[in-house]
Amino acid sequence: MKYPQTMNKLSRDIKTIRDTVLKMDSRLNSIENVLANKMPEKSEFLAQSRLLRKYKVLTARTQKTIGRITGDIEDEEYLVLSAKLPMSSEEALSSVATVIQTRFSADALMRLLVKAKGHKGNVDGVLRSLFGDTLINGYNLEGRRESSRC
């Protein structure tokens, strides 16, 4: 007698499982349809990727240019020159003169000068940031070396 009850229960369980699988299948089909409708075409995706790369390059270039203008970029040449300033001897002056022969070092010196000048356009501190007092003492206002000090 237990056998027919067990068969009925198994039959109901199988039917429940089958209904659940059919529901899951219909849900998966609807999800696939939604995704297929919302996914861009391959050519559209490639065009968007190309535009994105182009804008990333333009953004990097713009940030680099703005950084150079404002003096925020501190590359190796910038650090070398800033370590040598203010120059306190003629040897330091000649070493800086040899360093700024390259374009990158000259650009770094320009950034240092702009930073020393400040945003107000005042150039009072520029000479003080470039030359130390011991070096300036030996020269007159025209930049000529004085032979002897009284």
Summary of the structure (lengths in Angstrom):
residues: 150
radius of gyration: 37.6
end to end distance: 131.1
largest distance: 131.1
contacts: 319
relative contact order: 0.06
helix: 74%
strand: 3%
